[in-house]
Amino acid sequence: MSTAAEAGRGIVVVGNGMAGSRFVGELRARDAATPVTVFGAERQRPYNRVLLSNVLAGKTRPDHISLVDTAWYASHGVDARLGVEVTRIDREARTVHASDGTVTPYATLVLATGSTAFIPPMPGLEDGLPQGALVFRTLDDCRRISDLADSARHAVVVGGGLLGIEAARGLVGRGLEVTVLHLAGHLMERQLDPAAGKVLARTLAALGIGTRLQADVAALRTAGGVVTGVELALPAGGTEVIGTDLVILSCGVRPEVSLARDAGLAIGRAVIVDDELRSVTDPSVRAIGECSEHRDEVYGLVAPAWEQAGVLAGLLAGTDPGARFTGARRITRLKAAGIELASMGETHFGDDDDDVEVVRFTDSARGTYKKAVIRDGRLIGAILLGETSTAGTLTQLYDRAAPLPAERLGLLFPGVGAAAEAESPLRMPDAATVCQCNNVSKGQIRACWQAGARTAADVARETRASTGCGSCRGAVEGIVAWLDEQDSVDAQDPAGTRDSMDAA
């Protein structure tokens, strides 16, 4: 750790989103003394961005996705500067300059500035976003979209990636007619293969969301500074205009590295860091989350950011000086009402690829698509769309590169073969990861239950399991219920005469 005990210097965190706030919490859990200052450009306390589509749809209140209670900062001795933006880093003096005129010294600077929405250059956007055109990235964006949606009838979402689908689902949940325009040949092409993309489009159609693929958006049409339509360039020449009241631009994100670049730090796509998450330019500067680039990878997912936060907290607190971040596997969960989707690893292999085995099931009418990609007896990729009950098992097998059962159908369908046994709380080993976002194992849930946390909500409060994307909530509830059942059986059989099955 940099000498955070230097007089007047401590740890300064720039960014109070899901990565920055998690780091501060992890640090305070290990070190209650080191001075910590955190700057957040947004005025509100940190929140779970994964659940924004539920807020947009009106199914979740904004205060229900908060990650930190307002009183937490003061009670834990953290100087939280919410709504204050850092404008400059002076690496020579080791200080940060902020928009409120303050200059704060640091011994260690942690950059957690995240990403910003990419706004493509095109006619209609030369002077910024016109009225009726927005991005979907923050809670403030969500509020602005909600306000405009109240008087709109039709919305166009430009971009059929993860965030675009979530935005479309949120808007149709508010009663709007929604059309998704996507440049690629199928939706979510980074996570899905063409067959899965086709099933997803059919699922969206059943929810009232139209999809236009290979849609080349050429311009936004406006009148009096207000959006009136989206102009498409047609393959055969000419244009087509889709009239609309509301346009959501979901054209990807870019790591927010302007501060780091101006400070002279090495930048690739993001701030280049080593296994200790130190800038390769300046070891007193660390970077985590979407603004960091580790071994040529920039992770845009929650789980790797939270893993980095834990590693860095252990290093800076001195409680785990050997901690290293060596990379993370990409596991994507789409969290939107009416759409169940899990995708991981290399999903684009097909039956014509000689070095892999592909197990696949499609039921387009019911919106179900399942695929497992296997190489050398190990799972290297999977897609579960529409029915995701085996997602926990696949995640474990993929994350641990574990040997697969001979009965491959058990990978896709619950209750089949040895894979089904692994799903049972009884058979699941204590080392198995239940909550991927927070890296919580079955053993940790068991220990938490034994310490007195007897409900899934209690376990979530103590371990954070199910507080990320929320997709593991059913598994957490199942484990707690199983533990309760075992406890009840033990109470009725104090002599231990029943067969012992506690080999899990």
Legacy VTK file of the C-alpha trace (Angstrom):
# vtk DataFile Version 3.0
C-alpha trace
ASCII
DATASET POLYDATA
POINTS 504 float
0.000 0.000 0.000
1.105 3.543 -0.606
1.850 5.293 2.641
-1.713 6.314 3.399
-0.608 7.167 6.923
1.278 10.220 5.633
0.114 13.351 7.424
-3.044 14.740 5.802
-3.116 12.068 3.122
-5.345 9.062 2.720
-7.179 7.212 -0.003
-9.127 9.287 -2.505
-11.711 7.548 -4.693
-12.927 9.222 -7.869
-16.261 7.703 -8.814
-19.055 6.496 -6.552
-20.869 4.081 -8.818
-21.073 0.320 -8.487
-17.279 -0.150 -8.504
-16.242 2.856 -6.402
-18.900 2.456 -3.724
-18.196 -1.272 -3.478
-14.494 -0.593 -2.991
-15.182 1.913 -0.196
-17.434 -0.600 1.558
-14.902 -3.420 1.176
-12.111 -1.190 2.462
-14.052 -0.074 5.521
-14.877 -3.691 6.328
-11.126 -4.287 6.615
-9.754 -0.925 7.725
-11.710 1.515 9.881
-8.911 4.040 10.355
-7.375 5.166 7.056
-8.856 8.495 5.877
-11.091 7.959 2.841
-12.601 10.590 0.567
-14.941 9.608 -2.270
-16.090 11.927 -5.062
-19.295 11.177 -6.947
-20.419 13.228 -9.925
-24.022 12.158 -9.311
-25.773 13.788 -6.361
-27.640 10.709 -5.227
-26.140 7.869 -3.242
-24.825 4.922 -5.282
-27.370 2.571 -6.829
-27.587 -0.691 -8.722
-27.521 0.172 -12.438
-28.446 -3.410 -13.319
-31.991 -2.754 -12.095
-32.605 0.516 -13.972
-34.908 -1.123 -16.519
-37.228 -2.144 -13.680
-37.267 1.461 -12.477
-38.005 2.665 -16.006
-40.876 0.194 -16.280
-42.293 1.505 -13.008
-41.902 -1.873 -11.280
-39.215 -0.719 -8.824
-38.878 2.552 -6.949
-35.561 4.411 -7.343
-34.849 4.253 -3.613
-35.173 0.467 -3.716
-32.046 0.082 -5.860
-29.760 2.092 -3.574
-26.569 0.339 -2.497
-25.570 2.491 0.502
-27.686 4.114 3.196
-27.287 7.887 3.470
-26.081 7.629 7.069
-23.438 5.029 6.259
-20.708 7.462 5.203
-20.712 9.490 8.416
-21.000 6.429 10.636
-17.990 4.868 8.912
-15.821 7.958 8.776
-15.963 8.404 4.999
-15.870 11.918 3.543
-18.423 11.600 0.729
-18.495 14.491 -1.773
-21.672 13.669 -3.704
-22.430 15.867 -6.674
-18.829 17.081 -6.766
-16.806 16.329 -9.876
-13.024 15.951 -9.946
-11.672 18.225 -12.666
-7.926 17.595 -12.511
-5.342 15.211 -11.095
-1.945 16.609 -10.125
0.247 13.524 -9.906
3.368 15.459 -8.953
1.697 17.043 -5.924
-0.541 13.997 -5.460
-3.725 16.033 -5.219
-7.100 16.148 -6.953
-8.861 19.396 -7.853
-12.660 19.406 -7.704
-15.512 21.444 -9.153
-16.252 22.988 -5.746
-12.780 24.545 -5.650
-11.299 22.110 -3.150
-7.876 20.509 -3.486
-7.584 17.111 -1.773
-4.243 15.359 -1.183
-3.913 11.623 -1.575
-1.462 8.878 -0.782
-3.373 6.472 -3.013
-5.781 7.527 -5.741
-8.424 5.043 -6.883
-10.075 5.763 -10.225
-13.551 4.258 -10.579
-14.943 6.647 -13.176
-16.834 3.972 -15.112
-18.100 4.560 -18.636
-20.157 7.100 -20.516
-22.737 6.469 -23.205
-21.434 6.697 -26.761
-23.321 9.182 -28.918
-22.628 8.518 -32.603
-21.855 11.450 -34.881
-24.770 11.967 -37.242
-27.049 14.702 -38.565
-29.439 15.813 -35.878
-26.863 15.434 -33.111
-24.382 18.154 -34.141
-25.397 20.411 -31.245
-25.962 17.713 -28.674
-29.079 15.744 -27.875
-32.285 17.440 -29.052
-35.409 17.309 -26.927
-36.854 13.813 -27.054
-33.491 12.086 -27.593
-31.755 10.592 -24.571
-29.253 7.982 -23.481
-30.009 5.278 -20.895
-27.131 5.052 -18.465
-27.910 6.702 -15.126
-30.786 7.138 -12.711
-31.123 10.743 -13.892
-31.420 9.438 -17.471
-34.122 7.071 -16.223
-36.046 9.941 -14.629
-35.821 12.078 -17.779
-36.987 9.206 -19.973
-39.882 8.520 -17.595
-40.976 12.159 -17.715
-41.003 12.212 -21.517
-42.593 8.780 -21.776
-45.676 10.033 -19.977
-46.648 12.100 -23.025
-45.182 9.865 -25.757
-46.873 7.145 -27.776
-43.983 5.652 -29.737
-40.328 5.190 -28.833
-37.366 4.104 -30.944
-34.359 2.483 -29.279
-31.212 2.738 -31.388
-29.091 -0.279 -30.472
-30.102 -3.862 -29.746
-27.381 -4.719 -27.254
-27.900 -5.478 -23.574
-28.742 -1.916 -22.492
-30.924 -1.306 -25.529
-33.046 -4.388 -24.821
-33.374 -3.364 -21.179
-34.453 0.156 -22.189
-36.987 -1.212 -24.683
-38.461 -3.545 -22.056
-38.759 -0.683 -19.595
-40.522 1.543 -22.125
-43.017 -1.044 -23.304
-43.793 -1.628 -19.646
-44.967 1.976 -19.522
-47.435 1.367 -22.346
-45.434 2.769 -25.287
-45.135 1.245 -28.732
-41.427 0.454 -29.047
-39.182 -0.304 -32.018
-35.558 -1.447 -31.641
-33.202 -0.549 -34.507
-30.051 -2.646 -34.632
-27.222 -2.421 -37.149
-26.070 -6.047 -36.822
-27.795 -9.080 -38.269
-29.129 -10.268 -34.900
-29.727 -8.859 -31.432
-27.033 -8.894 -28.743
-24.497 -10.232 -31.225
-21.659 -10.092 -28.679
-23.402 -12.525 -26.347
-25.736 -14.525 -28.619
-25.485 -16.554 -31.782
-27.882 -15.837 -34.690
-30.363 -18.540 -33.649
-30.615 -17.159 -30.108
-30.931 -13.639 -31.483
-33.873 -14.762 -33.609
-35.624 -16.321 -30.611
-34.986 -13.176 -28.559
-36.552 -11.026 -31.302
-39.629 -13.263 -31.230
-39.789 -12.953 -27.428
-39.612 -9.172 -27.707
-42.366 -9.173 -30.327
-44.622 -11.076 -27.915
-43.989 -8.304 -25.370
-44.925 -5.621 -27.913
-41.426 -4.630 -29.033
-40.712 -4.488 -32.765
-37.213 -5.146 -34.120
-35.514 -3.899 -37.291
-32.180 -5.600 -38.006
-29.390 -4.316 -40.258
-30.939 -0.917 -39.649
-28.460 1.782 -40.656
-29.493 4.926 -38.770
-28.407 7.883 -40.879
-29.876 10.838 -38.983
-32.355 12.053 -36.412
-35.163 14.173 -37.787
-36.131 17.195 -35.698
-38.525 20.133 -35.862
-38.015 23.148 -33.666
-35.322 21.321 -31.713
-37.634 18.380 -30.937
-37.202 14.831 -32.275
-39.810 13.793 -34.823
-38.262 10.704 -36.390
-35.306 8.481 -37.209
-33.967 8.327 -40.750
-32.687 4.990 -42.036
-30.389 4.510 -45.026
-31.823 1.669 -47.137
-29.500 -0.993 -48.679
-30.856 -0.375 -52.183
-30.485 3.383 -51.844
-32.745 6.078 -50.551
-34.002 6.556 -47.027
-36.917 5.661 -44.782
-38.173 7.752 -41.870
-39.708 6.189 -38.785
-41.793 8.763 -36.958
-41.409 8.793 -33.193
-41.871 10.910 -30.066
-38.904 9.530 -28.162
-35.460 8.210 -29.154
-33.186 6.287 -26.805
-29.588 6.047 -28.027
-28.041 2.812 -26.797
-25.047 2.605 -29.089
-22.525 1.295 -26.582
-20.334 2.842 -23.914
-16.806 4.190 -23.706
-14.560 4.073 -20.614
-14.411 7.500 -18.945
-10.663 8.160 -18.968
-10.404 11.902 -19.680
-9.029 12.653 -16.201
-6.504 9.849 -16.448
-5.418 10.840 -19.954
-4.979 14.493 -18.955
-2.885 13.318 -16.003
-0.517 11.465 -18.323
-1.444 7.915 -17.341
-1.024 5.122 -19.877
-4.310 4.550 -21.705
-5.327 1.766 -24.070
-9.080 1.526 -24.251
-8.992 2.363 -20.535
-6.409 2.937 -17.771
-3.848 0.153 -18.121
-3.300 -1.644 -14.808
-1.314 -4.626 -13.512
-2.495 -7.529 -11.346
-2.472 -5.254 -8.282
-4.679 -2.830 -10.218
-1.919 -0.196 -10.235
-1.525 2.114 -13.167
1.521 0.968 -15.116
2.531 4.643 -15.216
2.123 5.550 -11.545
1.831 2.952 -8.732
0.122 5.458 -6.426
-2.866 5.429 -8.816
-5.170 2.416 -9.025
-8.125 1.827 -11.368
-11.069 -0.558 -11.094
-14.257 -1.269 -12.997
-15.054 -0.116 -16.497
-12.317 2.534 -16.564
-9.563 -0.073 -16.073
-7.865 -2.244 -18.684
-6.257 -5.419 -17.356
-4.320 -7.764 -19.633
-5.948 -6.156 -22.677
-9.456 -6.702 -21.256
-12.004 -4.043 -20.291
-14.856 -5.578 -18.313
-18.256 -3.947 -18.636
-19.918 -6.255 -16.118
-20.703 -5.995 -12.421
-19.041 -9.169 -11.124
-15.483 -8.386 -12.342
-15.733 -4.819 -10.992
-16.788 -6.066 -7.575
-14.047 -8.684 -7.616
-11.502 -5.965 -8.381
-12.918 -3.870 -5.538
-12.389 -6.719 -3.089
-8.851 -7.427 -4.285
-7.860 -3.775 -4.061
-9.407 -3.356 -0.607
-7.411 -6.320 0.675
-4.212 -4.859 -0.762
-4.672 -1.319 0.528
-5.927 -2.385 3.957
-2.976 -4.766 4.264
-5.254 -7.660 5.199
-4.461 -9.594 2.025
-1.104 -8.392 0.679
-0.906 -11.343 -1.695
-4.226 -10.597 -3.390
-4.085 -10.326 -7.172
-6.641 -9.814 -9.918
-5.783 -12.285 -12.659
-8.833 -11.819 -14.844
-12.501 -12.796 -14.851
-14.809 -14.845 -17.011
-17.582 -13.027 -18.857
-21.035 -14.052 -17.683
-23.955 -11.881 -18.826
-27.454 -11.863 -17.357
-30.237 -9.853 -18.967
-32.394 -8.477 -16.167
-35.716 -7.364 -17.642
-39.276 -8.365 -16.787
-40.479 -11.208 -18.984
-37.041 -12.009 -20.435
-34.792 -14.629 -18.855
-31.319 -14.761 -20.397
-27.912 -15.993 -19.326
-24.896 -16.071 -21.629
-21.282 -16.966 -20.948
-18.048 -17.587 -22.785
-17.677 -18.550 -26.432
-21.209 -18.891 -27.781
-20.728 -18.523 -31.531
-19.439 -22.010 -32.349
-21.723 -24.206 -34.434
-22.094 -27.791 -35.570
-19.601 -27.229 -38.396
-16.738 -26.457 -36.008
-14.709 -29.661 -35.677
-12.984 -29.051 -32.336
-16.128 -28.449 -30.275
-19.254 -30.320 -29.235
-22.510 -28.353 -29.362
-25.629 -29.356 -27.425
-28.642 -27.304 -28.439
-32.415 -27.072 -27.966
-34.795 -24.597 -29.627
-38.496 -23.975 -29.057
-39.149 -20.657 -30.791
-42.882 -20.739 -30.112
-42.217 -20.686 -26.368
-39.230 -18.352 -26.598
-36.767 -20.996 -25.447
-33.231 -21.482 -26.716
-30.527 -23.460 -24.926
-26.989 -24.133 -26.039
-23.850 -25.549 -24.468
-20.470 -25.420 -26.218
-17.939 -28.015 -25.071
-14.268 -28.459 -25.850
-12.075 -31.224 -24.403
-14.793 -32.167 -21.948
-15.098 -28.661 -20.510
-17.825 -26.055 -20.929
-16.467 -23.059 -22.869
-19.744 -21.292 -23.622
-23.471 -21.395 -23.033
-26.731 -19.594 -23.794
-29.951 -20.026 -21.833
-32.881 -17.985 -23.113
-36.446 -18.228 -21.861
-35.776 -20.938 -19.270
-32.667 -20.542 -17.145
-33.067 -23.022 -14.292
-29.694 -24.660 -15.015
-27.839 -21.316 -15.157
-26.327 -21.850 -11.712
-24.914 -25.223 -12.661
-23.557 -23.991 -16.002
-21.982 -20.973 -14.329
-20.167 -23.223 -11.860
-18.972 -25.602 -14.571
-17.821 -22.738 -16.782
-16.212 -20.690 -14.023
-14.292 -23.635 -12.575
-13.606 -25.409 -15.906
-14.956 -28.529 -14.200
-15.411 -31.898 -15.936
-18.877 -32.348 -17.443
-21.351 -35.178 -16.833
-21.676 -37.815 -19.533
-25.405 -37.034 -19.781
-25.178 -33.721 -21.651
-28.920 -32.998 -21.536
-28.558 -32.330 -17.822
-26.662 -29.184 -18.761
-29.792 -27.761 -20.376
-32.702 -29.330 -18.499
-33.268 -29.520 -14.739
-33.789 -32.966 -13.264
-31.658 -34.837 -15.816
-28.499 -36.754 -14.884
-25.599 -35.788 -12.654
-25.866 -32.108 -13.492
-29.264 -32.074 -11.795
-27.725 -33.460 -8.628
-25.240 -30.574 -8.632
-28.165 -28.128 -8.646
-29.617 -29.556 -5.445
-28.522 -27.737 -2.283
-27.793 -31.194 -0.855
-25.382 -32.137 -3.623
-23.907 -28.710 -4.272
-20.391 -28.508 -2.757
-19.718 -25.741 -0.262
-17.118 -24.293 -2.655
-19.737 -23.797 -5.389
-20.386 -20.147 -6.251
-24.063 -19.304 -5.787
-23.939 -15.532 -6.350
-21.672 -14.770 -9.288
-21.914 -10.980 -8.924
-20.685 -11.034 -5.333
-18.662 -14.270 -5.450
-20.635 -15.833 -2.588
-20.348 -19.599 -2.154
-22.790 -22.093 -0.701
-20.379 -22.522 2.217
-20.552 -18.820 3.036
-24.354 -18.945 2.961
-24.301 -21.987 5.232
-21.951 -20.234 7.673
-24.128 -17.133 7.628
-27.223 -19.228 8.350
-25.453 -21.017 11.180
-24.534 -17.613 12.636
-28.212 -16.708 12.865
-29.259 -15.338 9.448
-32.370 -17.483 8.966
-34.010 -15.816 5.960
-32.846 -15.073 2.418
-33.102 -11.355 3.238
-30.844 -11.838 6.277
-28.328 -13.738 4.147
-28.409 -11.002 1.496
-27.764 -8.380 4.146
-24.766 -10.264 5.553
-23.170 -11.678 2.385
-24.638 -9.461 -0.393
-25.761 -12.610 -2.215
-28.616 -11.746 -4.653
-27.994 -7.973 -4.425
-26.333 -7.731 -7.853
-28.432 -8.790 -10.826
-30.747 -10.709 -8.493
-30.814 -13.831 -10.681
-29.501 -16.058 -7.866
-32.260 -15.086 -5.425
-34.117 -18.349 -5.993
-30.958 -20.378 -5.321
-30.275 -18.459 -2.093
-33.856 -19.005 -0.948
-33.546 -22.702 -1.826
-30.375 -23.137 0.222
-31.886 -21.349 3.212
-35.023 -23.494 2.954
-32.917 -26.645 2.728
-30.894 -25.630 5.791
-34.117 -24.937 7.678
-35.422 -28.355 6.681
-32.224 -30.086 7.779
-32.357 -28.251 11.098
-35.963 -29.352 11.616
-35.082 -32.990 10.869
-32.121 -32.837 13.248
-34.358 -31.441 15.979
-36.745 -34.373 15.535
-33.885 -36.890 15.441
-31.443 -35.718 18.148
-29.774 -39.104 18.363
-28.771 -38.938 14.727
-30.444 -42.206 13.773
-31.348 -41.029 10.263
-28.931 -41.621 7.438
-26.353 -38.873 7.292
-26.408 -36.980 4.010
-24.332 -34.042 5.179
-21.496 -34.769 2.794
-22.290 -31.622 0.880
LINES 1 505
504 0 1 2 3 4 5 6 7 8 9 10 11 12 13 14 15 16 17 18 19 20 21 22 23 24 25 26 27 28 29 30 31 32 33 34 35 36 37 38 39 40 41 42 43 44 45 46 47 48 49 50 51 52 53 54 55 56 57 58 59 60 61 62 63 64 65 66 67 68 69 70 71 72 73 74 75 76 77 78 79 80 81 82 83 84 85 86 87 88 89 90 91 92 93 94 95 96 97 98 99 100 101 102 103 104 105 106 107 108 109 110 111 112 113 114 115 116 117 118 119 120 121 122 123 124 125 126 127 128 129 130 131 132 133 134 135 136 137 138 139 140 141 142 143 144 145 146 147 148 149 150 151 152 153 154 155 156 157 158 159 160 161 162 163 164 165 166 167 168 169 170 171 172 173 174 175 176 177 178 179 180 181 182 183 184 185 186 187 188 189 190 191 192 193 194 195 196 197 198 199 200 201 202 203 204 205 206 207 208 209 210 211 212 213 214 215 216 217 218 219 220 221 222 223 224 225 226 227 228 229 230 231 232 233 234 235 236 237 238 239 240 241 242 243 244 245 246 247 248 249 250 251 252 253 254 255 256 257 258 259 260 261 262 263 264 265 266 267 268 269 270 271 272 273 274 275 276 277 278 279 280 281 282 283 284 285 286 287 288 289 290 291 292 293 294 295 296 297 298 299 300 301 302 303 304 305 306 307 308 309 310 311 312 313 314 315 316 317 318 319 320 321 322 323 324 325 326 327 328 329 330 331 332 333 334 335 336 337 338 339 340 341 342 343 344 345 346 347 348 349 350 351 352 353 354 355 356 357 358 359 360 361 362 363 364 365 366 367 368 369 370 371 372 373 374 375 376 377 378 379 380 381 382 383 384 385 386 387 388 389 390 391 392 393 394 395 396 397 398 399 400 401 402 403 404 405 406 407 408 409 410 411 412 413 414 415 416 417 418 419 420 421 422 423 424 425 426 427 428 429 430 431 432 433 434 435 436 437 438 439 440 441 442 443 444 445 446 447 448 449 450 451 452 453 454 455 456 457 458 459 460 461 462 463 464 465 466 467 468 469 470 471 472 473 474 475 476 477 478 479 480 481 482 483 484 485 486 487 488 489 490 491 492 493 494 495 496 497 498 499 500 501 502 503
